[in-house]
């Protein structure tokens, strides 16, 4: 097979298509520390744009090779960021970042399937369950803060969150097993 190159237009379309995968990859490497994620994503895309002339692919379509290439760039951007920002909340050393990155790359399809299953499972939850998840994970409130806000006890909130997480876990396992993918 001969190597092919991407046009700038193809590159822009593909990074838009796979932005969530690259972002998820960076989030995994930064221990879900939201502050640097956007900065790292932009730095990664900038480096990829500057090096686009050096990217070639052999497969029928460039999609997977491009995602792997961009994630490799992201891995180096994260390691550089960690080196430059020792005070940052990222608590990973270089070897752990490498291991996480390797895992992410090896299991990209299964992780994507789990993400799709999660989206479907979240839609099946009641509004009250989704609101509880939103308060805890998207707004970052503590159990105590949620309890105060909802006029409930800490244990009641903890138990409710535990039940929702178990419901999601079962739903995801069922959905991915139907698709023939194991988590």
Rosetta blueprint (number, residue, H / E / L):
1 X L
2 X L
3 X L
4 X E
5 X E
6 X L
7 X L
8 X H
9 X H
10 X H
11 X H
12 X H
13 X H
14 X H
15 X H
16 X H
17 X H
18 X L
19 X H
20 X H
21 X H
22 X H
23 X H
24 X H
25 X H
26 X H
27 X H
28 X H
29 X H
30 X L
31 X L
32 X L
33 X L
34 X H
35 X H
36 X H
37 X H
38 X H
39 X H
40 X H
41 X H
42 X H
43 X H
44 X H
45 X H
46 X H
47 X H
48 X H
49 X H
50 X H
51 X L
52 X H
53 X H
54 X H
55 X L
56 X E
57 X E
58 X L
59 X L
60 X L
61 X L
62 X L
63 X H
64 X H
65 X H
66 X H
67 X H
68 X H
69 X H
70 X H
71 X H
72 X H
73 X H
74 X H
75 X H
76 X H
77 X H
78 X H
79 X H
80 X H
81 X H
82 X H
83 X H
84 X H
85 X L
86 X L
87 X L
88 X L
89 X L
90 X L
91 X L
92 X L
93 X L
94 X H
95 X H
96 X H
97 X H
98 X H
99 X H
100 X H
101 X H
102 X H
103 X H
104 X H
105 X H
106 X H
107 X L
108 X H
109 X H
110 X H
111 X H
112 X H
113 X H
114 X H
115 X H
116 X H
117 X H
118 X H
119 X H
120 X H
121 X H
122 X H
123 X H
124 X H
125 X L
126 X L
127 X H
128 X H
129 X H
130 X H
131 X H
132 X H
133 X H
134 X H
135 X H
136 X H
137 X H
138 X H
139 X L
140 X L
141 X L
142 X L
143 X H
144 X H
145 X H
146 X H
147 X H
148 X H
149 X H
150 X H
151 X L
152 X L
153 X L
154 X H
155 X H
156 X H
157 X H
158 X H
159 X H
160 X H
161 X H
162 X H
163 X H
164 X H
165 X H
166 X H
167 X H
168 X H
169 X H
170 X H
171 X H
172 X H
173 X H
174 X H
175 X H
176 X H
177 X H
178 X H
179 X L
180 X L
181 X L
182 X L
183 X L
